[in-house]
Amino acid sequence: MEPIDIAAAAERIRPYVRRTPLLDARIDGRRVLLKLEHLQLSGSFKLRGAVNALLARPRSEHVITASGGNHGLGVATAAGLLGRTATVLVPVTVPPAKARRIEAAGARLIRHGSTYAEAAAAAMVAAERPGCGYLHAYDDPAVIAGQGTVAAEVLEDAPEVDTMAVAVGGGGLAAGTALAAGRRVTVAVEPENCQCFANALAAGRPVDGEVDSVAASALGATRVGALPFAILRSAPVESVLVSDEELLTARDLLWDHFRLAVEPAAAVPFAAWLAGRVPGDLPCLIVCGANTDWSPED
């Protein structure tokens, strides 16, 4: 396995990604920092890992990947920035907003299967053709290193942060965050019934689980990645679950309090913090994505 070097990834991707802002906020007298990664090009943190991974591959390689939406959009955007070509397989349940943006970014979009796992299986077969390569959404060292640059930026801007809270799908962002955070606690937050990391902790290894949440398009991996799980098991990590009702309330509060319009998955860490499940004197919550057709009520 190649080393996961977050500092090197930060240097490589710097010309292609935004350094997203850090909001210092108070709610009901409680101080919290919000890393506004939903303002990233492509609408989520996924661009970072995609750019870092593509830069590590031959320019001539046609990249094939599978995604619930955000990773595919990150790969499509990265391919456009770097002059590469890409094909993205998504489940038929992909939200229209994400499918539309993947195609607009210039990638070929193929709908296959009803789950991310089914789309991924087909993508791996397609990538066996000459001149092609498969890019995993989260079980890849270069992807994890790129995602870790989010937390690295936070700690450059606010080294006093003592806890990082992040939503977990397949675990790439959580693993990168844990590596960048060092001895600080990383709180890995998942929706109930969409909890592949919590399931893996209970079983002692990655296992398949159900995917049933309003945040499933972004956090809908049926099992946590083997590499992210290995990283997270050896780091100071706490696993936390939130209900769909809690995360939707948190999404609405992000709009009401800060005028931040985000997708359900991005509100998952905020939901955990509102419920008092994120420890620390100064936690930072990563607001990870905004690829949704949701809009606030008038």
Rosetta blueprint (number, residue, H / E / L):
1 M L
2 E L
3 P L
4 I L
5 D L
6 I H
7 A H
8 A H
9 A H
10 A H
11 E H
12 R H
13 I H
14 R L
15 P L
16 Y L
17 V L
18 R L
19 R L
20 T L
21 P L
22 L E
23 L E
24 D E
25 A E
26 R E
27 I E
28 D L
29 G L
30 R E
31 R E
32 V E
33 L E
34 L E
35 K E
36 L E
37 E H
38 H H
39 L H
40 Q L
41 L H
42 S H
43 G H
44 S E
45 F L
46 K H
47 L H
48 R H
49 G H
50 A H
51 V H
52 N H
53 A H
54 L H
55 L H
56 A L
57 R L
58 P L
59 R L
60 S L
61 E L
62 H E
63 V E
64 I E
65 T E
66 A E
67 S L
68 G L
69 G L
70 N H
71 H H
72 G H
73 L H
74 G H
75 V H
76 A H
77 T H
78 A H
79 A H
80 G H
81 L H
82 L H
83 G L
84 R L
85 T L
86 A E
87 T E
88 V E
89 L E
90 V E
91 P L
92 V L
93 T L
94 V L
95 P L
96 P H
97 A H
98 K H
99 A H
100 R H
101 R H
102 I H
103 E H
104 A H
105 A L
106 G L
107 A L
108 R E
109 L E
110 I E
111 R E
112 H L
113 G L
114 S L
115 T L
116 Y H
117 A H
118 E H
119 A H
120 A H
121 A H
122 A H
123 A H
124 M H
125 V H
126 A H
127 A L
128 E L
129 R L
130 P L
131 G L
132 C E
133 G E
134 Y E
135 L E
136 H L
137 A L
138 Y L
139 D L
140 D L
141 P H
142 A H
143 V H
144 I H
145 A H
146 G H
147 Q H
148 G H
149 T H
150 V H
151 A H
152 A H
153 E H
154 V H
155 L H
156 E H
157 D H
158 A L
159 P L
160 E L
161 V L
162 D L
163 T E
164 M E
165 A E
166 V E
167 A E
168 V L
169 G L
170 G L
171 G L
172 G H
173 L H
174 A H
175 A H
176 G H
177 T H
178 A H
179 L H
180 A H
181 A H
182 G L
183 R L
184 R L
185 V E
186 T E
187 V E
188 A E
189 V E
190 E E
191 P E
192 E L
193 N L
194 C L
195 Q L
196 C H
197 F H
198 A H
199 N H
200 A H
201 L H
202 A H
203 A H
204 G L
205 R L
206 P L
207 V L
208 D L
209 G L
210 E L
211 V L
212 D L
213 S L
214 V L
215 A L
216 A H
217 S H
218 A H
219 L H
220 G L
221 A L
222 T L
223 R L
224 V L
225 G L
226 A H
227 L H
228 P H
229 F H
230 A H
231 I H
232 L H
233 R H
234 S L
235 A L
236 P L
237 V E
238 E E
239 S E
240 V E
241 L E
242 V E
243 S L
244 D H
245 E H
246 E H
247 L H
248 L H
249 T H
250 A H
251 R H
252 D H
253 L H
254 L H
255 W H
256 D H
257 H H
258 F H
259 R L
260 L L
261 A L
262 V L
263 E L
264 P H
265 A H
266 A H
267 A H
268 V H
269 P H
270 F H
271 A H
272 A H
273 W H
274 L H
275 A L
276 G L
277 R L
278 V L
279 P L
280 G L
281 D L
282 L L
283 P E
284 C E
285 L E
286 I E
287 V E
288 C L
289 G E
290 A L
291 N L
292 T L
293 D L
294 W L
295 S L
296 P L
297 E L
298 D L
